[in-house]
Amino acid sequence: MAMDAGDIERLIRAALPDAEIEIRDLAGDGDHYAAHVVSASFKGKTRVQQHKIVYDALQGRMGDALHALALTTAAPKT
């Protein structure tokens, strides 16, 4: 069961309304994506904490509807 890039973005945006989100389908199969997420919510957090926020936003779909997500995160540059 593949997941649409728009669905991924909607889930992340629901958890991080201020986020700048870029989603790319790496294999054209709806199962392998890359996401770059920039949010003020990440300020002061470790990379692991930032990634956990994004994975939590996906509500358990990792490994099920979404097979692979190459994730990069950052706080906005001020």
C-alpha positions in Angstrom: 0.0 0.0 0.0 1.7 3.2 -1.2 1.4 6.6 0.3 1.0 9.8 -1.6 3.5 12.7 -1.2 0.6 15.0 -0.5 -0.5 12.8 2.4 3.0 12.9 3.9 3.1 16.7 3.7 -0.4 17.0 5.2 0.5 14.9 8.2 3.7 16.8 8.8 2.0 20.2 8.4 -0.7 19.2 10.9 2.0 18.7 13.5 4.3 21.5 12.4 2.1 24.3 10.8 5.0 26.6 10.3 7.1 24.0 8.5 8.7 24.4 5.1 8.4 20.9 3.6 9.9 19.5 0.4 8.9 15.9 -0.5 10.5 13.9 -3.3 9.5 10.5 -4.6 12.9 8.8 -5.0 11.8 5.7 -6.9 8.5 6.7 -8.5 6.7 3.9 -6.5 5.1 5.9 -3.7 7.1 3.9 -1.2 10.5 5.6 -1.1 10.6 9.3 -0.4 13.0 12.0 0.7 11.7 14.8 2.9 13.4 18.1 4.0 11.6 19.8 6.8 12.5 23.2 8.3 10.6 24.3 11.4 11.1 26.7 14.3 9.9 23.9 16.5 13.3 22.2 15.9 15.3 25.1 17.4 17.4 23.8 20.3 16.6 20.2 19.6 19.0 17.4 18.6 18.7 15.9 15.1 17.3 12.7 16.7 14.6 14.8 18.5 13.8 16.6 15.3 13.4 13.4 13.4 11.2 11.9 16.2 8.9 14.9 15.8 8.5 14.2 12.1 8.1 10.4 12.6 5.5 11.0 15.3 3.6 13.3 12.8 3.4 10.3 10.4 1.2 8.5 13.0 2.7 5.0 12.7 2.7 4.9 8.9 6.5 4.4 8.7 7.2 0.7 7.8 3.5 0.2 6.8 2.1 2.6 4.2 5.4 4.4 3.9 8.3 2.0 3.4 11.3 4.4 3.4 11.8 8.1 4.2 15.2 9.8 3.8 14.7 12.6 6.2 16.6 15.9 6.7 15.5 18.5 9.2 16.7 21.9 10.3 15.6 25.0 12.3 15.3 28.2 10.2 18.4 30.3 9.9 17.8 33.6 11.6 
